[in-house]
Amino acid sequence: MSKSQKGKPILKRKTSSKKLNQALKRISDWIKCFRHQLPMRELIEELNQKLRGHYAYYGITFNCRKLHTYYNRTKHLLHKWLNHRGGKRVWTWNRIAKQTTEWIPLIRPKIHHSYRLAKP
């Protein structure tokens, strides 16, 4: 519980850590499985679909921290699994950051549902 900007009590909701970790495990397994099968553009496009679905479900008011955590950890998982494709590690963090922000951007978190108090 907290107070709204107008000073009224309000329930702040956020994604549970357990659900967040389960979602990150699923996305990690997916990237691990498809990192060899899809070209980079298609891999990022499908990853964007998964991110969009997560944001649509968990994108409620007061949950932006957990959404940004999911986004950043997904980017780190992409970096990890692209570097495990065999051979020399060519994906530096700077290259991944440029890839996911400029060349083929990952979708940034967005709040889809605003929280409104029900009027009695």
N, C-alpha and C positions, 0 to 999 in steps of 0.2 A: 504494500500500500504506500502511496505517496500523495502529494498534493498536486493538483493541476495548476496551470498558470493563473487561473482565477481563484485559487486557494481552496478549492473543493477537494475532498478525498477522492482518489482514483486508484483503480487496480492496474498496476503495471505488469504486463505479461512478457515473458521471454522464453526462448527455446530452452528446453532442459538440456543439460550437458550430455546426458545419456543419449538423447535423440540426435544431438549434433554429432557426437562421436560415431554413432551408427551410420549416419548419412555420409560422414567423411570416409568411413571404412568401405561403404558401398561405392563411392566415387573413386576411391583408390583402387579397388578391385577392378572397376570398369576400365580405368585408364591403363592399368597393368595388362588387362586382356586385349585391349584394342590399340595399343601403342604401335604394334607392328602391322596391323591389318588395314589401318586407314591412313591416307595421306594427311599431312599436318592440317590443312584447311578443313577437311571433313571431320577430323578428330575434334578440332576446336568448335566447329559448328554444332556437332552433337553434344559436346560438353556444355555449350551455351544453352541448348535445349534443356539439359538437366539442371543447370543453374536457374534458368527462367522458371521451371516448375518449382524448385525449392523456394525461390523468392516469392512466387505467387501463393504458396501455402503458408510459409512462415513470415511473410512480409507484413507484419502488423505494427502498429504504433508501439514505440518503446522497445522494439526488438532489433534496432539497426546495428547494435554492437555485435550480436550473434550472427547477423547476416554478413557483416564485414569480416568476421572471424572465418565464416564458411568460405567466403570469396578468397581471402588471403591463404588459407590452408589448402584450398583447391589449387591455387597457383603454385604453392610449394610442392604439392603432390605431382602436379604436371612436370615440374622441374625434376623431381626425383626420378620419376619413371621414364622420362625422355633420356635421362643420363644413364639409365640401366638398359639401353637397347643394344649393348655390346660395343666393343671397340673403345676408342678414346672418348672421354667425356667432353663433348663439344658444346653442351648447353650451359653456358655460364648464367649466373643470375641476371646480369645486365641484359643478356640476349633474350632470356625468358621474359623479363619485364618489358622490353621493347616489343617482343612478339605479341604479348597479351594486352598491350595498350595501344600500339600503333598499327602493326601489320595486320594481324587478325585478332581484334580485341575480344577479350572475355567480357560478358555482360556484367556491369556493375550492379551492386545491390540496390533495390528500390522497394519502398514501402507501397504495398498494393491496397491494404485495408486500413482505414483509419478507425481508431477506437472511439466510440461515442458512448456517453452515458445514457442509459435508458431513462426516459422521463416517467415518473410514477403517475 
